[in-house]
């Protein structure tokens, strides 16, 4: 999944997920908002035919938003890999 960094500083990160669906972004948003290190996380879909969704993360404390995002994506990936049908 291609990701474009739109804005970055010590406590905030704004990304554009190229070609990604609402399903995966909703899972990511829920996981981020349940993390005590995250102050706020949300995504903005934009126009369905014209815009790729943008994701926004604001963190508390000294942990970088990039590190938290990488940790949670890894954890979600592990959780999904254990699903059996």
Number of C-alpha atoms within 10 A of each C-alpha: 6 8 12 11 12 12 11 15 11 14 17 19 20 20 17 21 19 14 12 16 12 13 9 10 19 13 12 19 20 12 17 25 17 12 13 9 17 22 16 16 20 18 19 14 16 11 9 8 6 7 14 17 20 21 20 19 23 20 23 15 10 9 13 19 24 16 10 17 18 11 13 16 16 12 13 15 11 11 10 10 9 8 7 5 3
